[in-house]
């Protein structure tokens, strides 16, 4: 049985073990936000965590859910919009000839 790799960290006087890790969490509230505001939320379709400026709310099964903005490839609305855009481009090309 393989043994674990020996670590070079040691417990400091204040009880902390790791000194290289940045303090805090990527999911903690951003500075200046009201209490309870989180920095990221996960997309309902792909699960990717996005900051507020990279997500939007979309009605899914009667409830507003956070989704990626621009829409991620797993979002069914993105597929519908892509199909409509391709159809519009084909119609424009055929009328231009």
C-alpha positions as CSV (number, residue, x, y, z in Angstrom):
1,X,0.0,0.0,0.0
2,X,1.4,3.4,-1.0
3,X,1.9,5.9,1.8
4,X,0.8,9.5,1.6
5,X,3.2,12.1,0.4
6,X,5.0,13.8,3.2
7,X,3.8,17.4,3.6
8,X,6.1,20.3,4.4
9,X,3.4,22.3,6.2
10,X,3.4,22.7,9.9
11,X,0.9,24.2,12.4
12,X,1.7,27.7,13.3
13,X,1.3,29.4,16.7
14,X,-2.1,30.9,15.7
15,X,-3.4,27.4,14.7
16,X,-3.2,27.9,10.9
17,X,-1.5,25.2,8.9
18,X,-1.4,26.6,5.3
19,X,0.3,29.9,4.6
20,X,0.1,29.8,0.8
21,X,-3.7,29.8,0.4
22,X,-5.3,33.2,-0.1
23,X,-7.7,34.1,2.7
24,X,-11.4,33.9,2.1
25,X,-13.5,31.9,-0.3
26,X,-14.4,32.5,-3.9
27,X,-18.1,32.2,-2.8
28,X,-17.9,34.8,-0.1
29,X,-19.7,38.1,-0.4
30,X,-17.9,40.7,-2.4
31,X,-16.6,43.8,-0.5
32,X,-19.2,46.5,-0.1
33,X,-22.1,44.2,-0.8
34,X,-25.0,44.0,1.6
35,X,-24.9,41.1,4.0
36,X,-26.2,37.9,2.4
37,X,-25.2,38.9,-1.2
38,X,-23.1,36.2,-2.7
39,X,-20.4,36.9,-5.3
40,X,-21.4,34.0,-7.6
41,X,-24.3,31.8,-8.4
42,X,-24.3,28.6,-10.5
43,X,-26.0,28.4,-13.9
44,X,-29.2,26.3,-13.8
45,X,-28.2,24.4,-17.0
46,X,-24.4,24.0,-17.0
47,X,-23.6,24.5,-13.3
48,X,-20.8,27.0,-13.9
49,X,-20.4,29.7,-11.2
50,X,-20.7,33.1,-12.7
51,X,-20.4,36.6,-11.2
52,X,-23.5,38.9,-11.4
53,X,-22.3,40.6,-14.6
54,X,-22.0,37.2,-16.4
55,X,-25.5,35.8,-15.6
56,X,-29.2,36.6,-16.1
57,X,-32.4,35.3,-14.7
58,X,-34.6,33.1,-16.9
59,X,-38.0,31.5,-16.2
60,X,-37.6,27.7,-16.0
61,X,-40.5,25.5,-15.0
62,X,-42.3,28.6,-13.6
63,X,-39.4,29.8,-11.4
64,X,-36.7,32.3,-12.1
65,X,-33.3,30.6,-12.3
66,X,-29.8,32.1,-12.8
67,X,-28.3,31.2,-16.2
68,X,-25.2,32.2,-18.1
69,X,-25.2,35.4,-20.1
70,X,-24.4,35.0,-23.0
71,X,-26.4,31.8,-23.0
72,X,-24.4,28.6,-22.5
73,X,-24.6,25.8,-25.0
74,X,-26.6,23.6,-22.6
75,X,-29.4,26.2,-22.5
76,X,-32.3,25.1,-24.7
77,X,-33.2,28.8,-25.5
78,X,-29.7,29.2,-26.9
79,X,-30.2,26.4,-29.4
80,X,-33.6,27.9,-30.4
81,X,-32.0,31.3,-30.9
82,X,-29.1,29.8,-32.9
83,X,-31.6,28.0,-35.2
84,X,-33.7,31.2,-35.7
85,X,-30.5,33.2,-36.5
86,X,-29.4,30.6,-39.0
87,X,-32.8,30.6,-40.6
88,X,-32.8,34.4,-40.8
89,X,-29.4,34.4,-42.4
90,X,-30.5,31.8,-44.9
91,X,-33.5,33.9,-45.8
92,X,-31.4,37.1,-46.1
93,X,-29.0,35.3,-48.4
94,X,-31.7,33.9,-50.6
95,X,-33.5,37.3,-51.0
96,X,-30.2,39.0,-51.8
97,X,-29.6,36.8,-54.9
